Amino acid sequence: MKCPVCNVGQVQPGKTTLTLENDGVKLDVQGVPPMICANCGQETVSEEVKAKILKAVQEASAGNAPGGNA
């Protein structure tokens, strides 16, 4: 599959860590599975992965994250 940004490179599956902040709560999301362009390095994630990340950030902001102080 070609990169949706540069339209040149082929994308390959990878793993990355995202650091996000919501309502003053920082959350490191490890093991995020982006598709990474071999040409420009752009990382893209599926809508399903985006939804899971958003849910994790919202739960962490509400104090419901695993290991949290809820």
Phi and psi in radians as a Rosetta constraint file:
Dihedral C 1 N 2 CA 2 C 2 CIRCULARHARMONIC -1.412 0.35
Dihedral N 2 CA 2 C 2 N 3 CIRCULARHARMONIC 2.653 0.35
Dihedral C 2 N 3 CA 3 C 3 CIRCULARHARMONIC -1.097 0.35
Dihedral N 3 CA 3 C 3 N 4 CIRCULARHARMONIC 2.314 0.35
Dihedral C 3 N 4 CA 4 C 4 CIRCULARHARMONIC -1.294 0.35
Dihedral N 4 CA 4 C 4 N 5 CIRCULARHARMONIC -0.173 0.35
Dihedral C 4 N 5 CA 5 C 5 CIRCULARHARMONIC -1.687 0.35
Dihedral N 5 CA 5 C 5 N 6 CIRCULARHARMONIC -1.007 0.35
Dihedral C 5 N 6 CA 6 C 6 CIRCULARHARMONIC -1.611 0.35
Dihedral N 6 CA 6 C 6 N 7 CIRCULARHARMONIC -0.307 0.35
Dihedral C 6 N 7 CA 7 C 7 CIRCULARHARMONIC 1.025 0.35
Dihedral N 7 CA 7 C 7 N 8 CIRCULARHARMONIC 0.416 0.35
Dihedral C 7 N 8 CA 8 C 8 CIRCULARHARMONIC -2.118 0.35
Dihedral N 8 CA 8 C 8 N 9 CIRCULARHARMONIC -0.980 0.35
Dihedral C 8 N 9 CA 9 C 9 CIRCULARHARMONIC -1.313 0.35
Dihedral N 9 CA 9 C 9 N 10 CIRCULARHARMONIC 2.730 0.35
Dihedral C 9 N 10 CA 10 C 10 CIRCULARHARMONIC -1.548 0.35
Dihedral N 10 CA 10 C 10 N 11 CIRCULARHARMONIC 2.474 0.35
Dihedral C 10 N 11 CA 11 C 11 CIRCULARHARMONIC -1.665 0.35
Dihedral N 11 CA 11 C 11 N 12 CIRCULARHARMONIC 2.502 0.35
Dihedral C 11 N 12 CA 12 C 12 CIRCULARHARMONIC -2.234 0.35
Dihedral N 12 CA 12 C 12 N 13 CIRCULARHARMONIC 2.582 0.35
Dihedral C 12 N 13 CA 13 C 13 CIRCULARHARMONIC -1.188 0.35
Dihedral N 13 CA 13 C 13 N 14 CIRCULARHARMONIC 2.592 0.35
Dihedral C 13 N 14 CA 14 C 14 CIRCULARHARMONIC -2.632 0.35
Dihedral N 14 CA 14 C 14 N 15 CIRCULARHARMONIC -2.982 0.35
Dihedral C 14 N 15 CA 15 C 15 CIRCULARHARMONIC -2.365 0.35
Dihedral N 15 CA 15 C 15 N 16 CIRCULARHARMONIC 2.499 0.35
Dihedral C 15 N 16 CA 16 C 16 CIRCULARHARMONIC -2.614 0.35
Dihedral N 16 CA 16 C 16 N 17 CIRCULARHARMONIC 2.936 0.35
Dihedral C 16 N 17 CA 17 C 17 CIRCULARHARMONIC -2.032 0.35
Dihedral N 17 CA 17 C 17 N 18 CIRCULARHARMONIC 2.279 0.35
Dihedral C 17 N 18 CA 18 C 18 CIRCULARHARMONIC -1.870 0.35
Dihedral N 18 CA 18 C 18 N 19 CIRCULARHARMONIC 2.412 0.35
Dihedral C 18 N 19 CA 19 C 19 CIRCULARHARMONIC -1.909 0.35
Dihedral N 19 CA 19 C 19 N 20 CIRCULARHARMONIC 2.046 0.35
Dihedral C 19 N 20 CA 20 C 20 CIRCULARHARMONIC -2.104 0.35
Dihedral N 20 CA 20 C 20 N 21 CIRCULARHARMONIC 2.738 0.35
Dihedral C 20 N 21 CA 21 C 21 CIRCULARHARMONIC -2.326 0.35
Dihedral N 21 CA 21 C 21 N 22 CIRCULARHARMONIC 2.366 0.35
Dihedral C 21 N 22 CA 22 C 22 CIRCULARHARMONIC -2.518 0.35
Dihedral N 22 CA 22 C 22 N 23 CIRCULARHARMONIC 2.162 0.35
Dihedral C 22 N 23 CA 23 C 23 CIRCULARHARMONIC 0.925 0.35
Dihedral N 23 CA 23 C 23 N 24 CIRCULARHARMONIC 0.703 0.35
Dihedral C 23 N 24 CA 24 C 24 CIRCULARHARMONIC 1.391 0.35
Dihedral N 24 CA 24 C 24 N 25 CIRCULARHARMONIC 0.023 0.35
Dihedral C 24 N 25 CA 25 C 25 CIRCULARHARMONIC -1.788 0.35
Dihedral N 25 CA 25 C 25 N 26 CIRCULARHARMONIC 2.127 0.35
Dihedral C 25 N 26 CA 26 C 26 CIRCULARHARMONIC -1.607 0.35
Dihedral N 26 CA 26 C 26 N 27 CIRCULARHARMONIC 2.445 0.35
Dihedral C 26 N 27 CA 27 C 27 CIRCULARHARMONIC -2.404 0.35
Dihedral N 27 CA 27 C 27 N 28 CIRCULARHARMONIC 2.186 0.35
Dihedral C 27 N 28 CA 28 C 28 CIRCULARHARMONIC -1.619 0.35
Dihedral N 28 CA 28 C 28 N 29 CIRCULARHARMONIC 2.091 0.35
Dihedral C 28 N 29 CA 29 C 29 CIRCULARHARMONIC -1.819 0.35
Dihedral N 29 CA 29 C 29 N 30 CIRCULARHARMONIC 1.891 0.35
Dihedral C 29 N 30 CA 30 C 30 CIRCULARHARMONIC -1.659 0.35
Dihedral N 30 CA 30 C 30 N 31 CIRCULARHARMONIC 2.644 0.35
Dihedral C 30 N 31 CA 31 C 31 CIRCULARHARMONIC 1.317 0.35
Dihedral N 31 CA 31 C 31 N 32 CIRCULARHARMONIC 0.420 0.35
Dihedral C 31 N 32 CA 32 C 32 CIRCULARHARMONIC -1.185 0.35
Dihedral N 32 CA 32 C 32 N 33 CIRCULARHARMONIC 2.260 0.35
Dihedral C 32 N 33 CA 33 C 33 CIRCULARHARMONIC -1.679 0.35
Dihedral N 33 CA 33 C 33 N 34 CIRCULARHARMONIC 1.430 0.35
Dihedral C 33 N 34 CA 34 C 34 CIRCULARHARMONIC -1.443 0.35
Dihedral N 34 CA 34 C 34 N 35 CIRCULARHARMONIC 2.894 0.35
Dihedral C 34 N 35 CA 35 C 35 CIRCULARHARMONIC -1.713 0.35
Dihedral N 35 CA 35 C 35 N 36 CIRCULARHARMONIC 2.227 0.35
Dihedral C 35 N 36 CA 36 C 36 CIRCULARHARMONIC -1.994 0.35
Dihedral N 36 CA 36 C 36 N 37 CIRCULARHARMONIC 2.257 0.35
Dihedral C 36 N 37 CA 37 C 37 CIRCULARHARMONIC -1.319 0.35
Dihedral N 37 CA 37 C 37 N 38 CIRCULARHARMONIC 2.260 0.35
Dihedral C 37 N 38 CA 38 C 38 CIRCULARHARMONIC -1.242 0.35
Dihedral N 38 CA 38 C 38 N 39 CIRCULARHARMONIC -0.335 0.35
Dihedral C 38 N 39 CA 39 C 39 CIRCULARHARMONIC -1.593 0.35
Dihedral N 39 CA 39 C 39 N 40 CIRCULARHARMONIC -0.982 0.35
Dihedral C 39 N 40 CA 40 C 40 CIRCULARHARMONIC -1.850 0.35
Dihedral N 40 CA 40 C 40 N 41 CIRCULARHARMONIC -0.174 0.35
Dihedral C 40 N 41 CA 41 C 41 CIRCULARHARMONIC 1.414 0.35
Dihedral N 41 CA 41 C 41 N 42 CIRCULARHARMONIC 0.038 0.35
Dihedral C 41 N 42 CA 42 C 42 CIRCULARHARMONIC -1.044 0.35
Dihedral N 42 CA 42 C 42 N 43 CIRCULARHARMONIC 2.326 0.35
Dihedral C 42 N 43 CA 43 C 43 CIRCULARHARMONIC -1.863 0.35
Dihedral N 43 CA 43 C 43 N 44 CIRCULARHARMONIC 2.252 0.35
Dihedral C 43 N 44 CA 44 C 44 CIRCULARHARMONIC -2.227 0.35
Dihedral N 44 CA 44 C 44 N 45 CIRCULARHARMONIC 2.561 0.35
Dihedral C 44 N 45 CA 45 C 45 CIRCULARHARMONIC -2.155 0.35
Dihedral N 45 CA 45 C 45 N 46 CIRCULARHARMONIC 2.699 0.35
Dihedral C 45 N 46 CA 46 C 46 CIRCULARHARMONIC -1.247 0.35
Dihedral N 46 CA 46 C 46 N 47 CIRCULARHARMONIC 2.846 0.35
Dihedral C 46 N 47 CA 47 C 47 CIRCULARHARMONIC -1.078 0.35
Dihedral N 47 CA 47 C 47 N 48 CIRCULARHARMONIC -0.622 0.35
Dihedral C 47 N 48 CA 48 C 48 CIRCULARHARMONIC -1.093 0.35
Dihedral N 48 CA 48 C 48 N 49 CIRCULARHARMONIC -0.765 0.35
Dihedral C 48 N 49 CA 49 C 49 CIRCULARHARMONIC -1.162 0.35
Dihedral N 49 CA 49 C 49 N 50 CIRCULARHARMONIC -0.729 0.35
Dihedral C 49 N 50 CA 50 C 50 CIRCULARHARMONIC -1.013 0.35
Dihedral N 50 CA 50 C 50 N 51 CIRCULARHARMONIC -0.743 0.35
Dihedral C 50 N 51 CA 51 C 51 CIRCULARHARMONIC -1.119 0.35
Dihedral N 51 CA 51 C 51 N 52 CIRCULARHARMONIC -0.717 0.35
Dihedral C 51 N 52 CA 52 C 52 CIRCULARHARMONIC -1.144 0.35
Dihedral N 52 CA 52 C 52 N 53 CIRCULARHARMONIC -0.712 0.35
Dihedral C 52 N 53 CA 53 C 53 CIRCULARHARMONIC -1.132 0.35
Dihedral N 53 CA 53 C 53 N 54 CIRCULARHARMONIC -0.791 0.35
Dihedral C 53 N 54 CA 54 C 54 CIRCULARHARMONIC -1.033 0.35
Dihedral N 54 CA 54 C 54 N 55 CIRCULARHARMONIC -0.749 0.35
Dihedral C 54 N 55 CA 55 C 55 CIRCULARHARMONIC -1.084 0.35
Dihedral N 55 CA 55 C 55 N 56 CIRCULARHARMONIC -0.754 0.35
Dihedral C 55 N 56 CA 56 C 56 CIRCULARHARMONIC -1.098 0.35
Dihedral N 56 CA 56 C 56 N 57 CIRCULARHARMONIC -0.718 0.35
Dihedral C 56 N 57 CA 57 C 57 CIRCULARHARMONIC -1.145 0.35
Dihedral N 57 CA 57 C 57 N 58 CIRCULARHARMONIC -0.755 0.35
Dihedral C 57 N 58 CA 58 C 58 CIRCULARHARMONIC -1.112 0.35
Dihedral N 58 CA 58 C 58 N 59 CIRCULARHARMONIC -0.715 0.35
Dihedral C 58 N 59 CA 59 C 59 CIRCULARHARMONIC -1.152 0.35
Dihedral N 59 CA 59 C 59 N 60 CIRCULARHARMONIC -0.690 0.35
Dihedral C 59 N 60 CA 60 C 60 CIRCULARHARMONIC -1.140 0.35
Dihedral N 60 CA 60 C 60 N 61 CIRCULARHARMONIC -0.693 0.35
Dihedral C 60 N 61 CA 61 C 61 CIRCULARHARMONIC -1.125 0.35
Dihedral N 61 CA 61 C 61 N 62 CIRCULARHARMONIC -0.542 0.35
Dihedral C 61 N 62 CA 62 C 62 CIRCULARHARMONIC -1.516 0.35
Dihedral N 62 CA 62 C 62 N 63 CIRCULARHARMONIC -0.019 0.35
Dihedral C 62 N 63 CA 63 C 63 CIRCULARHARMONIC 1.439 0.35
Dihedral N 63 CA 63 C 63 N 64 CIRCULARHARMONIC 0.331 0.35
Dihedral C 63 N 64 CA 64 C 64 CIRCULARHARMONIC -1.811 0.35
Dihedral N 64 CA 64 C 64 N 65 CIRCULARHARMONIC 0.174 0.35
Dihedral C 64 N 65 CA 65 C 65 CIRCULARHARMONIC -1.256 0.35
Dihedral N 65 CA 65 C 65 N 66 CIRCULARHARMONIC 2.595 0.35
Dihedral C 65 N 66 CA 66 C 66 CIRCULARHARMONIC -0.965 0.35
Dihedral N 66 CA 66 C 66 N 67 CIRCULARHARMONIC 2.306 0.35
Dihedral C 66 N 67 CA 67 C 67 CIRCULARHARMONIC 1.430 0.35
Dihedral N 67 CA 67 C 67 N 68 CIRCULARHARMONIC 0.060 0.35
Dihedral C 67 N 68 CA 68 C 68 CIRCULARHARMONIC -1.336 0.35
Dihedral N 68 CA 68 C 68 N 69 CIRCULARHARMONIC 3.104 0.35
Dihedral C 68 N 69 CA 69 C 69 CIRCULARHARMONIC -1.789 0.35
Dihedral N 69 CA 69 C 69 N 70 CIRCULARHARMONIC 0.664 0.35
